[in-house]
Amino acid sequence: MKQPAPAAQPAAKKSLGQHFLKHDHICRRIAALLLPESGDRVIEIGPGPGALTRALEAQPHARLLLLEKDNHWAAERQRQAGTRTQAVLCDALRFDWSRITPDYPWKIAGNLPYNVASPMLWDMVAQARGLLRGAFMVQKEVGQRLAARPGTAQYGALSVWVQSFVSPRLEFIVGPGAFSPPPRVDSAVLSFTPLPPEARPLHADHLSRLLKICFQQRRKQIGGIFRRSGESALQDLPQAANLDPNLRPEQLSVADFQNLSLLWAARA
């Protein structure tokens, strides 16, 4: 008896920034970046048709939680879920990452939509104190910013913020042909290794505000930026931190920014 043809896959939704991975070998490489162990609890963001999900299910783990915003794919992933897999209809951009605690740690992976990757990672690295390891596909430009070093054109607020919580490593580049539909740009895969608690910023709120003040005027000198900031506690901050006020924000290291935020918080 002739078997019915499988239902056609719904078209990717531009509004959700969907570009589905279709090459299994790339999915296996991403999954392997989590350094899998049998006791792992793993979150996948935006599984879609499930190519990366299948790679994650095939490697050692204890539990796999899928966060999917698209109704169709959340239902489909739950329908095909393995015994240790659960799909949840959820917008990962609004997920409470503070639930990932050191007492209940997770590893996290995902092919992140281009339009939400930066704000999602900004929140995740700061709030998910129990993050054990991360592996993410993002737009190449975003990947370069995440891993950028001081003094480079890509170095900015996102670089400093993320590197204050994790050590990002740009692992490899993926061309448009690996996706359906193909995006117009290359993508990058990065691994995240969390920094120890003592290396994380003590005053993250001050650091966040400082980065926004500085990198809104990245071509200006920090002495002038602080004088024009309207914040009296910032006026002589470079001198207090033994920094040349003629430096530009992109010339400061992550440690420099963390030290400045500490001094600012002490004056509050």
C-alpha positions, 0 to 999 in steps of 0.5 A, a space after each residue: 500500500 502506498 504511503 502518504 507523502 509527508 506534509 510540506 514543511 511550513 515556510 520560514 517566517 521572516 518576522 521570526 528571523 527563521 533560517 533553518 539549519 539543514 546540514 547534519 554535520 554542522 549540527 553535530 559540530 555545534 552539539 559537540 562544542 557543549 562538551 557533552 556528559 551523561 548528566 547534562 541538562 541542555 536547553 536548545 533555543 529555537 529548534 525549528 525543524 529539529 536538525 540541531 535537536 537530533 544532534 543534541 539528542 544523539 549525544 550524552 545528556 540527562 535532559 533536553 529542554 526546547 524553547 520554541 516561539 513558533 506554535 507549529 514547531 513547538 508542537 512538532 518538536 514535542 510530537 517527535 521528542 525523545 524520552 528525555 526531551 521536552 518542547 515548550 512554547 516559549 519566547 526565549 527573548 523573555 525567558 527568565 534566565 535567572 532560573 539557571 542557577 549554580 544549584 541547577 546548572 544547564 548547558 545552552 545551545 541554539 541557532 539564534 535568530 539574527 534579529 534577537 541574538 544580541 539582546 538575548 545573549 546580553 540578558 543570558 550571560 548576566 542572569 544565567 549564573 548556572 550556565 555551564 557551557 554555551 554553543 551558539 550560531 549567530 550572524 557573522 558580524 555579531 559573532 565578531 563583535 562578541 569575540 572582539 578584542 580592544 582596539 578593533 573596529 568590532 569591539 564595543 559594548 556587547 563585547 565588553 559586557 559578554 566578556 565580563 561574564 563568559 569567555 567567547 571563542 569564535 569556532 567556525 564560519 558557516 555560509 548561507 548554503 547551510 540554511 533554508 532559506 539561505 540568509 544574505 550573510 555568513 554566520 558564525 558559531 561560538 562557544 561560551 565558557 563561563 568565567 568564575 564568579 569572582 571574575 564577574 562584575 560586582 556592579 553590573 548595573 553600573 557597568 551596563 550604564 557605563 558601556 552605554 554612555 561610552 560607546 554611544 560616543 566611541 570616537 570621542 575621548 573618555 575624558 570628554 565623554 565623562 565630562 559631558 555625561 551629566 553624571 558628577 561622579 564620572 567627571 574625574 573617573 579616568 584619572 581615579 582609575 589611572 587611565 589616560 583621559 585621551 583614550 577612546 572607549 574602544 581602547 579600554 580593556 574589559 578589566 578597565 571598564 570593570 574597574 571604572 564601574 567599581 569606582 563609580 559604584 563606590 561614589 554612589 
